[in-house]
Amino acid sequence: MKKLAKNINLYHYVIRTLLSLIVYGVFILLLLLPVETFGESIIKTSVLIALSVIVFIVLVANFILPAFIYKCYGYSIKEDYVVFQKGVLFRRKDYIPIKRIQHIEKMHGPIQTLFNISSLIIYTAGSNDMLLGLPIDQADDIIHDIREQLQLYLDSDEVKEDDR
């Protein structure tokens, strides 16, 4: 398995921190609201306890899980299929047959450009699969390798048999 860009963990820290600022803001807002807003103090206490649990989960998802992304994610291009390995807590491998690939898309947003990484999306007839965290120049090489494998399949006798 080939690994993603080394700065993928930092990218996930930044993205998750930006998104979790909303949760932290709501938590701080609830802390500052007077008890009279809720009617009774037990309601405010219950809401704060529930939101504290959510904040703890967001903190774990924000600072602990991204540390394992570089270790757990990867990809491989074989002769007949492309393999994407994903997941930190729930790990899975997606096998995409080369002959089922219809379209390949490379994209990178402004934050991805800042970290010099891109996403690769492979579309098949029934689904699509995305691999986030490839170096921009490496993504072009992967697209080229997949297209070469696809062209080998299209030029083979197996296509004629599949068309029947």
N, C-alpha and C positions, 0 to 999 in steps of 0.2 A: 504494500500500500504506500502510495505517495502521500506526503503530508501537505497541509495547507500552509499559507504564509505564516511566518513566525509572529507577526504582529496582529494576528487575528484575535488573540486574547485581549489585547489593548483596545482593539476596535469594539469588541463586545462590551468591555467595561464602559467605554464612552457612551455607546448606544443605550445600554441598560441604565446607566446613570441618568442620562437625559430623560428617559421615559419614567424612571422611578421618582424623579423630582416632583411629579404630579402627586404621587402617593404621599411623599414626605410633606408636601405643601398642605394637603388635606388633613394630615395628622396634626400638623402644627396649628392649623386653623381651628380644629376641634379642641385642641388644648387651650386656645386663647378665648374661645366662646364662653360666655357666662353660663352657669347652670340653669338660669331662668329660661334660656333658649330652648332647652329640652323638656321643660316642665318639671321633671324630678331629677334628682342627682343620680338615681340608680340607672336611668336611661343613658345619661352621659357616661357613667362608669362602664356600662355594658358596651356602648359604642366604642369607647376608648380601648377597652380590652380586645374587642374584635379587630379594631384597626391596628392595634399593637401586634397582634398575631400576623396580620397581613404585612405590616412593615418588616417584621422579622423574616417572613418568607421572601419578601422582595430583596432584603439585604443579602440573604443566602444566595438567591438567584443572581444577584448583581455582582457579588464579590467572590463567591466560592465556585459556582458552576463554570464561569468562563475560564477559570484556570485550567480546566481539563479539556477544553475544546481542541486545543492543538494536539493533544495526545490521542483523543478519541475519534476525531474526524479525519477522513482521508478518501482517496479515490484511486482507481486503477483502470487502465484501459487494456482489455484483453482482445483477442482476435474476434470473438463473437459477441462480446458484451462489454458494457461499462459498469463498474461497480462504484457506488457511493457508500461509504461507511459514515454513519451519523449517530448522534445521541451521546449523552453523558450518563444520565440515569437509566434511560431505556435505549439501549443500543440496537441498531439495525443496519442491515446491508441491503441496498437496493441494487438489483441487477437489471440493467436496461439492455435488451438485445439490440445489437447494432442495426439489424435489419428492420427494426420497428421505429427507429428514429426518423422523425419527419422534419424537425427544425431545431437548430441550436442558436441560443441567444446569449450574448455576453453583455452584461450591464454593470455599471458602477455609478453610484450616486456621489454627491459632493463629499460626504464623510468617508466613503470608500476610496475616493480619489485622494483624499488627504492621507490615508494610510496605504495608498498604492496597491489596493486589492480590488478584485472584481467578483461578480457572481456569474456563474454559468448555469443556464437553464436549458434542459434537454426536453423537448416535447416529443411525445409519442401519440399514437392515435387515441389512447384512452386517458392519458395523464401527462403530467410534467414533473420534473424533478430538478431541484436547485441545489447547487453546491456553492456556498458562500465562503469567501476567504482565499481565493486563488490570487497569486501575484498577477498583475495585469498582463505582462508579457508571457507568462506561463499559460494563461487562459487561451491566448491565441494559438500557442503550440498544441494545446489539448484539442481545440476545435479542429485544427489541421489534422491531427492524428485520427480523430473520430471520422472526419470526412474521408480520409484515406481508407480507413477500414470499411466505411460505407460504400465507397467506390469499388473496392475489391469485391464486396458482396454483390453490387449491382452488375459488375462485369462477369461474375461467376455463372456457372450453369445452374446453381441453386435457385436463382431468380426465375429462370424459365420453369423449373419444377414447381415453385411456389405460385406462379401465375395460373397454373392449370387448375 
